[in-house]
Amino acid sequence: MSTLTLKGLTSGSSVLKAPDSGSNEVTFTMPASAGTVLSDASTLDATKLSGNLPAIDGSNLTSLPQSFTGAVTATTDMVVHAGGAARKMFMGVSADDLAFGTYSSSNTVRNEHLKITSGGRGLSQFTAKVWARFNGSGTPAFGDSHNCSSITDNSTGNYTINFTNNLANVNYSLTTASQNWSIASNEWRLVSPYSMAVGSVGIQTVESYGGDLRLVDHTECMLQIFGD
């Protein structure tokens, strides 16, 4: 016969017996106070939970989907622990931008290392803030570029490259290059920067031919800028 025993917290009990040929017994211990028995349709009030709750063991989670659809909203940093090292994290720094970085070992200093803007720019010390390839002959035009808005044609062999987004300061590193030179004819060309500003940089394209230096319009000029 199956039985169900209801016991009080300190004393007293009631036994319910079912006309069954089995011998299973289930015991419930009831608190010495008024309450409501939960059913499978009940919900738990989180404010009523107290004491030591059992730890959640991830090994018991099964049948989890490998992908999901829809948006995930985070109101603070989403942190990934990397053992005993500084905590690695990524976060939404604004409505449009994402930042990747680390916390200090004391978790008091937040260091951004890479920011992805809504316009697709990657901002960091290891990504170029500006780069361009342009044709300076005739009407100057970009072949391709990043963070460049326009080219000002100042005069023969003299241009201003205007940035879409200003750099933080003028202490940036700039490299330039040019093609169309000939060793056989002792001709060489160079691209020289000047007037380095936060929102633009001046470029002069020079040619050496027969021992003379002169400004000329180059058909292929390249530049890259790294900095803050």
VEXFIZA-314491 format. One record per residue: residue in three letters; x, y, z of N, C-alpha, C in turn. Coordinates in steps of 0.05 Angstrom, whole numbers, padded with zeros to 5 digits, always signed. Atoms other than C-alpha are relative to their C-alpha. Layout:
// residues N
ALAXYZXYZXYZ/...
// end
This chain:
// residues 228
MET+00017-00024+00000+00000+00000+00000+00018+00025+00000/SER-00015-00025+00001+00027+00070-00018-00011+00019+00021/THR+00008-00019-00020+00026+00122+00036+00013+00027-00004/LEU-00011-00028+00000+00037+00198+00040-00002+00010+00028/THR+00000-00009-00027+00058+00224+00108+00007+00029+00001/LEU-00005-00028-00004+00053+00298+00126+00009+00004+00029/LYS-00010-00004-00027+00096+00316+00186+00004+00029+00006/GLY-00006-00027-00009+00100+00380+00226+00030+00004+00004/LEU-00028-00005-00003+00167+00414+00237+00011-00012+00025/THR-00010+00010-00026+00172+00392+00310-00015-00025+00009/SER+00015+00024-00008+00116+00342+00321-00026-00001-00015/GLY+00026+00003+00013+00051+00315+00296+00003-00009-00029/SER-00001+00009+00027+00037+00279+00231-00027-00011-00008/SER+00024+00012+00011-00019+00254+00186+00009-00018-00023/VAL-00007+00020+00020-00016+00193+00141-00023-00004-00019/LEU+00020+00006+00021-00055+00186+00076+00008-00026-00013/LYS-00006+00026+00012-00060+00115+00050-00018-00004-00024/ALA+00015+00006+00025-00080+00094-00019-00002-00030-00003/PRO+00004+00029+00004-00109+00025-00035+00017-00010-00023/ASP-00018+00008+00021-00049+00002-00074+00016-00024+00009/SER-00014+00024-00007-00011-00062-00075+00030+00005+00004/GLY-00028-00006-00003+00056-00026-00074+00007+00007+00029/SER-00009-00007-00027+00097-00007-00013+00017+00025+00000/ASN-00015-00025+00001+00124+00061-00033-00010+00019+00021/GLU+00007-00019-00020+00125+00115+00019+00013+00027-00006/VAL-00011-00027+00005+00134+00191+00008-00006+00017+00025/THR+00003-00016-00025+00145+00237+00068+00005+00029-00006/PHE-00003-00029+00002+00135+00313+00068+00003+00011+00028/THR-00003-00013-00026+00161+00354+00127-00010+00029-00003/MET+00013-00025+00002+00118+00416+00137+00010+00020+00021/PRO-00008-00020-00021+00139+00481+00172-00023+00005+00019/ALA+00021-00006-00020+00103+00502+00235-00011+00028-00004/SER+00011-00027+00006+00071+00562+00201-00018-00004-00024/ALA+00019+00001+00022+00017+00578+00151+00015+00004-00027/GLY-00013-00003+00027+00035+00572+00077-00017-00011-00021/THR+00015+00010+00023+00013+00551+00008+00018-00021-00014/VAL-00014+00021+00015+00034+00487-00027+00002+00009-00029/LEU-00003-00007+00028+00063+00501-00096-00006-00023-00018/SER+00006+00020+00021+00040+00465-00158+00019+00005-00023/ASP-00018-00003+00023+00075+00456-00224-00007+00025-00016/ALA+00008-00025+00014+00038+00519-00248+00007+00025+00017/SER-00005-00022-00018+00062+00562-00189+00026+00014-00008/THR-00025-00015+00004+00116+00616-00192+00012+00007+00027/LEU-00014-00007-00024+00168+00633-00140+00005+00030+00002/ASP-00006-00028-00005+00175+00702-00110+00029+00002+00009/ALA-00028-00001-00006+00249+00717-00111+00006+00014+00026/THR-00004-00014-00025+00242+00763-00051-00004-00018+00024/LYS+00005+00019-00022+00220+00703-00009+00022-00021+00002/LEU-00021+00020-00001+00282+00662-00025+00022+00010+00020/SER-00020-00007-00019+00333+00661+00031+00016-00025+00008/GLY-00016+00022-00007+00387+00618+00061+00020-00007-00021/ASN-00021+00009+00019+00440+00578+00023-00014-00014-00023/LEU+00012+00012+00024+00415+00564-00047+00020-00019-00012/PRO-00018+00019+00013+00445+00505-00084+00014+00013-00024/ALA-00015-00010+00023+00498+00520-00136-00011-00013-00025/ILE+00010+00010+00026+00479+00512-00209+00024-00014-00014/ASP-00020+00016+00013+00520+00458-00242-00005+00000-00030/GLY+00004-00002+00029+00528+00472-00317-00001-00027-00013/SER+00000+00026+00012+00540+00398-00330-00028-00013-00001/ASN+00028+00011+00000+00466+00385-00315-00018+00013-00021/LEU+00016-00014+00020+00443+00433-00369+00003-00015-00027/THR+00000+00015+00025+00424+00395-00432-00019+00012-00020/SER+00018-00009+00022+00391+00408-00499-00001+00030-00003/LEU-00001-00029+00004+00414+00480-00501+00004+00006-00029/PRO-00003-00007+00028+00409+00513-00570+00029+00010-00006/GLN-00027-00009+00008+00475+00525-00607+00000+00028-00011/SER+00003-00027+00011+00449+00591-00635-00026+00012+00009/PHE+00025-00013-00007+00395+00642-00622-00005+00023-00018/THR+00008-00023+00015+00358+00698-00656-00010+00022+00018/GLY+00009-00022-00016+00338+00766-00632+00024+00015+00011/ALA-00020-00018-00011+00376+00820-00594+00006-00007+00028/VAL-00009+00003-00027+00417+00814-00531+00007+00028+00011/THR-00005-00026-00011+00417+00877-00488+00016-00002+00026/ALA-00016-00001-00024+00471+00891-00437+00002+00028+00010/THR-00001-00027-00012+00469+00950-00389+00026+00005+00014/THR-00026-00004-00012+00539+00939-00362+00020-00018-00015/ASP-00020+00017+00013+00605+00905-00382-00007-00029+00002/MET+00002+00029-00001+00600+00832-00401+00028-00010+00003/VAL-00027+00006-00008+00661+00802-00368+00006-00030-00004/VAL-00010+00027+00002+00700+00739-00385+00025-00002+00017/HIS-00023+00004-00017+00748+00715-00331+00021-00017-00015/ALA-00023+00014+00012+00817+00692-00354+00018-00011+00022/GLY-00016+00011-00022+00841+00651-00295+00007+00021+00020/GLY-00009-00020-00020+00882+00692-00246+00009+00026-00012/ALA-00009-00025+00013+00899+00745-00298-00022+00021+00001/ALA+00019-00022+00001+00864+00811-00309-00026-00010-00014/ARG+00025+00009+00011+00790+00803-00327-00003+00012-00028/LYS+00004-00010+00027+00777+00808-00401-00030+00006-00003/MET+00028-00007+00003+00713+00841-00423-00006+00012-00027/PHE+00009-00017+00022+00673+00870-00480-00026+00012+00008/MET+00024-00014-00009+00616+00919-00475-00010+00019-00022/GLY+00010-00021+00017+00571+00969-00510+00005+00026+00014/VAL-00007-00024-00014+00601+01036-00492-00020+00022-00005/SER+00021-00019+00005+00544+01075-00523-00021-00014-00017/ALA+00022+00012+00016+00482+01064-00565+00011-00011-00026/ASP-00009+00008+00026+00525+01054-00627+00027-00014+00000/ASP-00027+00010+00000+00596+01034-00607+00004-00024+00018/LEU-00009+00022-00017+00628+00971-00579+00029+00004+00007/ALA-00027-00001-00009+00692+00969-00538+00009-00026+00011/PHE-00012+00024-00010+00739+00912-00523+00024+00008+00017/GLY-00023-00007-00016+00790+00913-00467+00002-00017+00025/THR-00004+00015-00024+00811+00890-00398-00003+00018+00024/TYR-00001-00013-00026+00803+00909-00325+00027-00004+00012/SER-00024+00004-00015+00863+00918-00280-00004-00023+00019/SER+00002+00023-00018+00879+00861-00231-00018+00006+00024/SER+00017-00008-00023+00843+00901-00177-00029+00007-00009/ASN+00026-00006+00012+00783+00912-00224-00009+00029+00005/THR+00007-00028-00005+00786+00987-00211+00006+00017-00025/VAL-00007-00015+00024+00816+01010-00278-00010-00015-00024/ARG+00012+00012+00024+00779+00997-00343+00016+00010-00024/ASN-00017-00007+00022+00825+00996-00404-00012-00009-00026/GLU+00010+00007+00027+00795+01000-00474+00023-00003-00019/HIS-00021+00006+00019+00839+00969-00527-00009+00002-00029/LEU+00010-00001+00027+00794+00968-00588-00029+00009+00002/LYS+00028-00010+00002+00730+01006-00605-00009-00003-00029/ILE+00013+00003+00026+00685+00989-00663-00023+00020-00001/THR+00021-00021+00002+00643+01049-00685-00023-00010-00018/SER+00023+00006+00017+00575+01047-00718+00005+00003-00029/GLY-00008-00004+00027+00608+01071-00781+00020-00020-00011/GLY-00018+00021+00009+00653+01011-00784+00030+00005+00004/ARG-00028-00006-00006+00717+01044-00759+00010-00016+00024/GLY-00013+00014-00022+00764+01004-00715+00021+00019+00013/LEU-00017-00019-00013+00797+01051-00664+00017-00014+00021/SER-00019+00012-00019+00860+01026-00628+00028+00010-00007/GLN-00028-00007+00006+00935+01036-00624+00012-00018-00021/PHE-00012+00018+00019+00945+00979-00672-00016-00001-00027/THR+00014-00003+00025+00897+01000-00727+00004+00028-00011/ALA-00006-00026+00012+00909+01056-00777-00024+00019+00003/LYS+00021-00020-00003+00869+01119-00762-00007+00012-00028/VAL+00004-00011+00027+00877+01143-00834+00017-00016-00020/TRP-00016+00010+00022+00900+01111-00899-00013+00007-00026/ALA+00011-00008+00026+00893+01129-00971+00019-00007-00023/ARG-00015+00002+00025+00915+01115-01042-00014+00018-00020/PHE+00013-00020+00017+00902+01172-01090+00017+00006-00025/ASN-00012-00010+00025+00918+01198-01160+00001+00030+00001/GLY-00003-00028-00002+00946+01268-01157+00001+00015-00026/SER-00001-00012+00027+00945+01280-01232-00027+00010-00008/GLY+00026-00011+00008+00891+01324-01262-00016+00009+00024/THR+00017-00004-00024+00834+01327-01212+00006-00022+00020/PRO-00007+00021-00018+00860+01290-01151-00024-00016+00009/ALA+00022+00018-00007+00818+01230-01132+00011-00024+00016/PHE-00008+00024-00015+00821+01173-01082-00006-00025-00016/GLY+00006+00027+00010+00828+01103-01108-00015-00015+00021/ASP+00013+00011-00023+00809+01079-01039+00011+00014+00024/SER-00010-00014-00024+00815+01108-00969-00016-00008+00024/HIS+00014+00004-00025+00795+01104-00896+00003+00026+00016/ASN+00001-00025-00016+00774+01165-00854+00011+00024-00015/CYS-00008-00024+00017+00789+01213-00912-00025+00011-00013/SER+00025-00012+00011+00735+01262-00934+00005+00012-00028/SER-00004-00013+00026+00768+01299-00992+00030+00006-00003/ILE-00027-00009+00007+00832+01322-01027-00002+00029-00010/THR-00002-00028+00010+00848+01396-01035+00025+00002-00018/ASP-00022-00003+00019+00891+01410-01097+00011+00029+00004/ASN-00011-00026-00005+00935+01468-01073+00015+00012-00023/SER-00016-00008+00024+00982+01471-01133+00013-00025-00011/THR-00014+00023+00011+01026+01425-01174+00016-00014+00021/GLY-00015+00016-00019+01051+01369-01130-00005+00008+00029/ASN+00006-00009-00027+01018+01399-01068-00030-00004+00006/TYR+00028+00007-00006+00955+01372-01035-00005+00001+00030/THR+00008+00003-00028+00917+01372-00970-00020-00023+00002/ILE+00018+00022-00004+00885+01307-00947-00016+00006+00025/ASN+00018-00007-00021+00825+01323-00904-00013-00025+00013/PHE+00010+00024-00014+00802+01273-00850-00030+00003+00005/THR+00029+00001-00007+00729+01253-00838-00003+00005+00030/ASN+00000-00002-00029+00742+01246-00763+00027+00009+00009/ASN-00025-00011-00009+00795+01287-00728+00015-00021+00017/LEU-00016+00016-00018+00853+01252-00693+00001+00015+00027/ALA+00000-00012-00027+00863+01265-00618+00021+00022+00002/ASN-00022-00020-00002+00928+01304-00628+00017-00003-00025/VAL-00017+00000+00024+00983+01317-00679+00025-00017+00004/ASN-00024+00017-00005+01033+01268-00648-00003-00027-00013/TYR+00004+00025+00014+01016+01215-00699+00024-00007-00018/SER-00021+00010+00018+01062+01173-00742-00011-00003-00028/LEU+00010+00000+00027+01055+01180-00817+00021-00011-00019/THR-00018+00011+00021+01086+01140-00874-00012+00005-00027/THR+00010-00006+00027+01081+01155-00948+00016-00016-00020/ALA-00013+00014+00021+01100+01122-01013-00010+00010-00027/SER+00008-00007+00027+01097+01134-01088+00011-00021-00019/GLN-00010+00018+00021+01104+01092-01151+00009+00017-00024/ASN-00009-00013+00025+01127+01108-01222+00028+00013+00003/TRP-00027-00010-00001+01202+01114-01213+00017-00019-00017/SER-00016+00016+00018+01259+01088-01257+00029+00001+00009/ILE-00029+00001-00006+01329+01065-01236+00016+00005-00024/ALA-00016-00003+00025+01352+01063-01308+00004+00029-00007/SER-00003-00028+00007+01339+01137-01318+00008+00017+00024/ASN-00008-00015-00024+01363+01156-01248-00022+00019+00009/GLU+00023-00017-00008+01294+01182-01232-00013-00013+00025/TRP+00014+00010-00023+01261+01176-01164-00020+00020+00009/ARG+00021-00017-00009+01200+01203-01131-00006-00005+00029/LEU+00007+00003-00028+01178+01215-01060-00025+00016+00007/VAL+00023-00015-00011+01117+01238-01021+00007+00010+00027/SER-00010-00012-00025+01133+01286-00965-00023+00014+00014/PRO+00022-00014-00015+01083+01307-00910+00009+00026+00012/TYR-00005-00025-00014+01078+01376-00880-00026+00009+00013/SER+00024-00012-00012+01029+01417-00838-00018-00022+00012/MET+00016+00022-00012+01006+01357-00796-00019+00012+00021/ALA+00021-00011-00018+00940+01378-00762-00018-00023+00008/VAL+00018+00022-00009+00887+01338-00725-00021-00007-00021/GLY+00021+00005+00019+00838+01345-00783+00010-00002-00029/SER-00011+00001+00027+00885+01344-00844+00030-00003+00001/VAL-00029+00000+00003+00955+01336-00869+00007+00009-00029/GLY-00009-00008+00026+00992+01369-00926+00019-00020-00012/ILE-00017+00019+00015+01027+01326-00979+00013+00014-00024/GLN-00014-00009+00024+01080+01346-01029+00012-00024-00014/THR-00012+00022+00016+01101+01300-01086+00023+00011-00016/VAL-00025-00010+00012+01172+01310-01109+00012-00020-00019/GLU-00014+00016+00019+01211+01284-01168+00029+00009-00003/SER-00028-00006+00005+01286+01280-01176+00008-00011-00028/TYR-00007+00008+00027+01310+01278-01248+00024+00015-00009/GLY-00025-00013+00009+01380+01292-01273+00012+00018+00021/GLY-00012-00016-00022+01400+01320-01205-00017+00023+00009/ASP+00017-00022-00008+01343+01370-01202-00024-00011+00016/LEU+00024+00007-00015+01285+01368-01152-00023+00019-00009/ARG+00023-00016+00009+01216+01392-01173-00026-00013+00010/LEU+00026+00010-00007+01144+01386-01151-00015-00008-00025/VAL+00016+00010+00022+01102+01344-01198-00024-00015+00011/ASP+00024+00015-00007+01034+01311-01197+00006-00030-00004/HIS-00004+00029+00002+01043+01237-01181-00027-00014-00005/THR+00025+00015+00006+00992+01187-01208-00007-00020+00022/GLU+00006+00020-00021+00999+01138-01150+00015+00009+00026/CYS-00011-00008-00026+01009+01163-01078-00014-00015+00022/MET+00011+00015-00022+00999+01125-01013+00008+00013+00026/LEU-00008-00009-00027+00997+01145-00939-00016-00016+00020/GLN+00012+00013-00023+00981+01113-00872+00006+00016+00025/ILE-00004-00015-00025+00972+01146-00804-00009-00018+00024/PHE+00005+00013-00026+00976+01113-00735+00002+00020+00022/GLY-00001-00019-00023+00962+01151-00671-00025-00001+00016/ASP+00023-00001-00018+00910+01171-00621-00024+00013-00014/
// end
